[in-house]
Amino acid sequence: MPVVQIHDLGDLRLADYSHVTDVALKKARGSEHGLYLAESSLVLERALAVGHRPRSVLALGAAVDEAVALVGDDVPVFSGPGELLAELTGYALHRGLIASMNRPALPDPAALLTGARRIVILENISDPTNVGAIFRSAGAIGADAILVTPRCSDPFYRRAIRVSMGTVLQVPWTRVGNWPSTRELLTGQGFHVAALALAPDAVSLRTWRADSVERLALVLGAEGHGLTAEALGAADTILQIPMKHGIDSLNVAAASAVAMWALSG
């Protein structure tokens, strides 16, 4: 399929990019599980590498040839002046291209945990920037899987994918239900649940022996409110990062990197 030059922003084939919200993409018509947007050739390449299917690509300048090389002749690649594309999307395409991708079906939690030794659970983290940064750390340091609670921001949101540099597409993840069912799942799989929180009975991350635990689930909560009482009640151990200069906490993304590194053995 040749590159399609954009002249009319009313073209219905451009609807995936026209000031559409992440929530609307998740419910997009004509898709089985919804859509997400992949920004940059790097992220698109990583999405394709794990088998995700593009619906179309919007590209600018030199990125047009990159897009065609990545998706082949069967996927439409739309292009046009930068000002026109910015008017269409509501933002400048600083990374050259953006692709409309079909969301995959989320895996079954029990199947996802098979063979996993170190996993991360994100409870109610609402900022997609933090979610993306945590995924990037998880991918780099070596978490085997990530579980997200019902009220956690969607890892397939555009900003989460962008901040993660596409790691959201590489680290296996899925959603879980309430804490009783999640705790039952983790217990059945033999996981020790460690919650990262400020609590009087918290154990220092510096002294806790992670190597004594075969399978470990690290629970991280939202900034400000922290972990819920249900999450703390489901934990076998509560951990705390020791700090100096009167500072009592880190940004959750920074704390996740510190904790994952310390517990990666």
N, C-alpha and C positions, 0 to 999 in steps of 0.2 A: 504494500500500500504506500503510495507516495506521501511525502510530507504535505500536510494540509495547511495552507496559509489562511490565517484568520483575518476576515474583513468585517464580519458581523458578529457582535457579541451576543446576539440573540440566538445563535446556532445552538440547538438543543443538545448537540454532542458535547458542548462545553459546560453543561450544567454541573458536572462534578467539581468544577473549579470556581464557579460564580458565587463568591462570598458565602460559600456553604460552611456551616458549622460542623465540628467533629460529631456532634450528636446527630445531625441530619445525615451525615455520611454513613453513620452506623446503621441507619434505617433506610438507606438508599434503595429505591425501586430498581428492579432488574438485577439484584444481587442476592445471593443466597444467605450470606452472613453479614452483609454490609460492606462498606469500603473504608479505606484509609488513604492518606496522602503520603507519598515518599518523596522527600526533597533531596536533590543532588544525585549525581550519577553514582556516587559511592553507596548511598542508601538503596537506590534502585538495584544496583548490582547485588547487594546483600539480600534484598528481598527476593530477587530472582534465584539466587543461589539456594535458598531454602524452599523453593517451589511455589512461591506466591505468584499469582497471575495478574498482570497489568490489564486494565481496561482501556487506558489511553495514556498518552504522555503530553505534557505541555512544556515546550522547550524554547530557549532563547539563544540566538546567535550560534556560537561554536558548539553549544550543547546539543544542537539538533542532530549532528552527525553521531555524537556519543549515544544519544537516545536510540537512534535507528540501529546502531551497532549492537546495543543491548537487547532490544525487544524484537528486532527482525522486521519482516515485511507485513506481518499479520496484525500488528497493533498500530492504530492510528497515532501519529505524532503531529500535534498541532503547534504552529509557530506564528509569530507576528512581532511587531515592534514592542519594545519593552514597556512603553507607556500604555499601550493597549492591553498587554497582558496584566500589568499592574491594576488597570481599571477593572479588568475581569475578576481578578482574584482578591483585590483589596490590599495587596502587598507586592513589593518588588521581588523578582526571582533572583536573589543574590547568588544562589547556588546553581543557576543556569537552567534547571529543569525541575518539574514536579510531576509525579505520576499518580494516577488514580489506580489503586490496587484493590483487588478483591480480598476481603478479610478471610482468613482460614477459619475453620471450625476450631473452637478451643478444645484441647484434649481433656479427657477424663482425669481428675486429680489423682486417683489411685494409680492409673497407668503412668502418669507423668512422674510419679515418685519412685517407680520401680528402678532400682539400681542407684538412686541418688544418695549421696552421703551428706552433702551440705546444701541446705536450701534456705531461702529467705521468704518471710511472709510480710507483706506490706498491708498494714491495717489503717484504713481510712486516710491515706496520704492524698490530699486533694490537689496539690500543686503538680501539674504534669512535668514541670522542670525538675523537681526533686525525683519524681518517678523515673524520668529518663536518665538522670545522673546516677541513681542507684543501679539501674540496669547496666549502665556502662561499667561501673565498678564491679558488679557481679560477673560480667563477662570477662573482665580483665583478671580478676583475682580468682575466679573459679567456682562460683556457686553453680550447682547442677540444675537448679530449677527455682522458679519464683511463683509463689501463690499470692493472689491479691484478693482482698475482702470485697464484699458487695459495694461498699461506699468509697473504695479507693479509686482515684483517677484512672482512666483507661490508658494502659500503656500504648495503645494504637493511636492516641491523639497526636496530631501533627507535631506539637512542640515536644512531647515526650520522645518521639522517634528522632526528631532533629537533635535534641540534646544528647541522646544516647548514641548518636552517630550510627544508627541502625542496629545497635546491639539488642534493642527490643525485639528485633526480628530473628535474632540468633539464640538468645537465652530462652529455653523452654519455659512457658508460663501458662497459668490458667486461673480462673476464678474459683473461689470456694464459697461455701455458705456460712452459716452462723458458727460461733465458736464451739458449741457442743459437738456438732457434726465434724468440724475440722479437727478438734482435739481427738475425737474417736478415730478419725482417719490416721492422724499422726501416731497415735498409740498403737494402732493396728500394724503400722509399718515400722514400729520400733524406733521412732524419733524421740530424742530428748529435746524439749522445747525451752529455749533460752530467750527471755525477753530483755531488750535493752531499755532501761528506764531508770529514772531518779527515784529511788525508794530507800527507806531506812535499812532494809535487810539486803540491799543489793551487794553482790560480790564483785570485787575488782576484776576487770577484764585482764589485768596484768598477772593476776595470780591464779585465775581459774584454769583448771587443766582440761582444755578442750580435747586433747588427745586421748582422754579416758572415755570419750563418747564416740561410738561408732557412727551413729547417724544423728545429725544435729539440725534443728530448725531455728533460725534466728528471726525474732519478731521485732519489727520496727513500726513505730507509730507516728502520727501526725505531729508536726511542730505545734507548740502551744498547748494543746490539750494532752498530748502524749498518748500512751496506750490506754485503752478502756479497762475498766475493772474486769470485764470478761476475759480480755487477753492476759492480764496479769494473773488472773485466777487459773488460767489454762497452762501457765508456765511452770516448768520444773525448777528453773533457776532464773533469777533476775540478775542481770549484769549491768555494770556501770563503768564507763571509761574514766579512769582517774585523771584529774585535771589540776592545773595550778592557777595562781593569780586570781583566785576568787571566781573563776569562770566555772559554771556548773553544767553547761551543755554545748553541743555543736549543732550546726545545721544537720538535719537528718541524713542528707546525702553524704556529707563529710563523715558523720558518725558511722554510717553504713560501711564506708570504705575501711575505716579503722577497725571496726568489729569483724568484718569479713576477713581481713588480713590476719588478725589475731586468732581467728577461729578456723583458719583454712587448713590446719594440719590434719 
